[in-house]
Amino acid sequence: MASNENGIYQLSYPDLNRTLKINYNTNFPHEILGWEETFKSGFGSNAKTLTTKATKIKRIKSAYWGKNSNNDEVLRDSLQLN
C-alpha cells in the first residue's frame, strides 16, 4: 500500500510488518530530505520493532558519475559522511 501526502511518501508492507516513509521537498526539484524505515525483527515474543532513520545534512552539486576514485574520498568529509 502506498500513500503520498504533505511531503511524505509512505510504502507499507503489512505482510512483512515493514513501513518506509520518504520525506521530500514538495517544491521543485523535490529533493529527498530523509527517510525512516520501521520493521519487526525477531520471532514470537522476542520480536522487536526497529526503526532506522536518515536525514540529509548537506549536499553538493557535482558530477557524481565522475567521483569514483580514492582521490574523491575527501568529498565524504565535506558531506559529513565519515
Secondary structure, 3 states (H helix, E strand, C coil): CEEEECCEEEEEEHHHCEEEEEEECCCCCCCEEEEEEEEEECCHHHCEEEEEEEECCCCCCCCHHHCCCHHHHHHHHHCCCC
